[in-house]
Amino acid sequence: MSDTLVTLVGNAATGVEFRETATGGMARFRFAVTPRRWDREKQLWTDGHTSFYTVWAWRTLALNLSGSVSVGEPLVVHGRLKVREEEREGQRRTFVDIEAVAVGHDLTRGTAAFRRVMRGEPALTARVGSVDRAGGPGAGGPGGPEGGAGTEGFAGPDGPGESRQPDRSRSRRSTGRQKAAQELASVP
């Protein structure tokens, strides 16, 4: 069966939730897409109905997302469209997920500074106040506040089989811009 690839332009509606898993990092966030149309009668732009998607990313993309994206930032998301239905509280609900292949800032609405992350430089995407990524405080590993990957509440786009524990810490990762500012501040 062929995958349906889509490209969406919108804004990050929530912060990126990041989890370490046995196979690498996993991240998710909600993405809002609002079409704008030119109203000829009123001679102005009007907003259409906002659609919300859950964007999922794995491994390097997940780690880089967590260090680069904040709520409200304009993004372009490219990935596989997944539609699933669930019954909750007696009602059937439809959820639309995007398994991200690529995510970037929308440069029609601002500027960005790209910084290549080398495998030997985890500090560019490390959490603020983190001791280490392998399991120190804030790392989400065995020694972290969550006590490991867990299996409850962090359902993947393919259902409960992809479950992970939800992020309750709400701690943020430093962005490349924050790292650069810290480096500049430490120069004598």
C-alpha positions in Angstrom: 0.0 0.0 0.0 1.3 3.5 -0.8 1.7 6.2 1.8 0.0 9.5 1.3 2.6 12.2 1.6 1.4 15.7 2.5 3.0 19.1 3.1 1.3 21.4 5.5 2.0 25.1 6.4 0.9 26.3 9.8 1.9 27.0 13.4 3.1 24.9 16.3 0.0 24.8 18.6 1.7 23.1 21.5 5.3 22.6 22.7 7.2 19.6 21.5 7.0 16.6 23.9 10.2 14.5 23.7 10.9 11.0 24.9 13.9 8.7 24.8 13.0 5.2 23.7 14.9 2.0 23.2 15.2 2.8 19.4 16.0 6.5 19.8 14.1 9.7 20.5 10.4 10.2 19.8 8.6 13.6 19.7 5.1 14.9 19.1 3.4 18.2 19.0 0.0 19.6 17.8 0.1 21.6 14.5 -2.6 24.2 13.5 -3.3 24.9 9.9 -5.6 27.8 9.0 -6.2 28.6 5.3 -6.5 32.3 4.3 -8.6 33.4 1.4 -9.1 36.7 -0.3 -12.7 38.0 0.1 -13.4 40.0 -3.0 -16.6 41.5 -1.6 -14.9 42.8 1.6 -11.5 43.4 -0.1 -9.6 41.7 2.7 -8.0 38.4 3.8 -10.2 36.1 5.9 -9.3 33.0 7.9 -10.9 29.7 7.2 -11.6 26.8 9.6 -8.5 25.8 11.6 -7.5 22.1 11.3 -5.3 20.4 14.0 -2.9 17.6 13.4 -0.6 15.6 15.7 2.9 15.5 14.3 5.1 12.6 15.2 8.9 12.4 14.7 11.5 9.8 15.6 15.3 9.6 16.2 17.4 12.6 15.0 14.4 14.6 13.7 12.7 14.2 17.1 15.7 15.4 19.0 16.3 18.4 16.7 12.6 19.3 16.8 12.7 19.4 20.6 15.6 21.8 20.5 14.3 24.0 17.8 10.5 24.5 17.9 8.4 26.5 20.3 4.7 27.2 20.5 3.4 29.6 17.9 6.3 29.3 15.5 5.4 29.1 11.8 6.5 25.7 10.3 6.3 23.6 7.1 5.7 19.9 7.9 6.2 17.2 5.3 5.3 13.6 6.1 3.0 10.6 5.9 -0.7 11.2 6.5 -2.3 8.7 9.0 -6.1 8.9 9.9 -7.4 6.8 12.8 -10.7 6.4 14.5 -11.2 5.7 18.2 -14.3 5.4 20.4 -14.1 7.6 23.5 -16.9 8.1 25.9 -19.3 6.4 23.6 -18.5 8.6 20.6 -16.4 7.8 17.5 -13.7 10.4 17.0 -11.3 10.8 14.1 -7.7 11.8 14.6 -5.3 12.9 11.9 -1.6 12.3 12.4 1.5 13.2 10.4 4.6 11.0 10.6 7.1 13.7 9.9 9.8 13.2 7.3 11.0 16.8 7.4 10.1 19.9 9.4 11.4 23.4 9.0 10.6 27.0 9.8 8.4 28.9 7.3 10.8 31.5 6.0 8.1 33.6 4.3 7.2 34.7 7.9 10.6 35.2 9.4 14.3 34.3 9.4 16.1 31.3 10.9 19.8 30.4 11.5 20.6 26.8 10.7 23.2 25.1 12.8 24.3 21.6 11.9 24.4 19.2 14.9 27.3 16.9 15.0 27.0 13.6 16.7 29.6 14.6 19.2 27.8 17.8 20.2 24.7 16.8 22.1 24.8 20.1 24.0 23.1 21.9 21.1 19.9 20.0 21.8 20.3 19.1 25.5 17.7 20.1 28.0 18.4 23.2 30.1 19.9 21.9 33.5 20.4 18.4 32.2 23.4 16.4 33.6 23.7 14.0 30.7 21.4 12.5 28.0 22.0 8.9 29.2 20.0 9.1 32.3 20.7 12.1 34.4 18.1 14.5 35.7 15.8 15.7 33.0 17.0 13.1 30.5 13.9 10.9 30.7 16.2 7.8 31.0 16.4 5.3 33.8 17.7 7.9 36.3 15.5 10.6 35.1 12.3 11.9 36.8 10.1 9.6 34.7 12.0 6.4 35.6 12.3 5.0 32.0 10.3 4.9 28.8 7.1 3.7 30.4 4.1 2.4 28.5 1.1 4.4 29.5 -0.5 7.5 28.0 1.9 8.4 25.2 0.1 6.6 22.4 1.8 6.6 19.0 0.0 7.3 15.7 -0.6 3.6 15.1 -2.4 3.2 18.4 -1.6 1.8 21.9 1.2 -0.4 20.6 3.4 2.7 20.3 2.6 3.9 23.8 5.0 6.0 25.9 4.7 7.8 29.2 3.4 11.4 28.8 5.8 14.3 29.5 4.8 15.7 32.9 8.0 17.6 33.5 7.3 20.3 30.9 11.0 21.1 30.8 12.2 22.8 27.7 15.2 22.2 25.5 17.6 25.0 24.8 17.5 26.2 21.2 20.5 26.9 19.0 19.9 30.6 19.5 19.9 30.1 23.3 23.2 28.1 23.1 24.8 30.8 20.9 23.7 33.5 23.4 25.2 31.5 26.3 28.5 31.1 24.3 28.6 34.8 23.6 28.0 35.7 27.2 30.9 33.5 28.4 33.4 35.1 26.0 35.6 37.6 28.0 
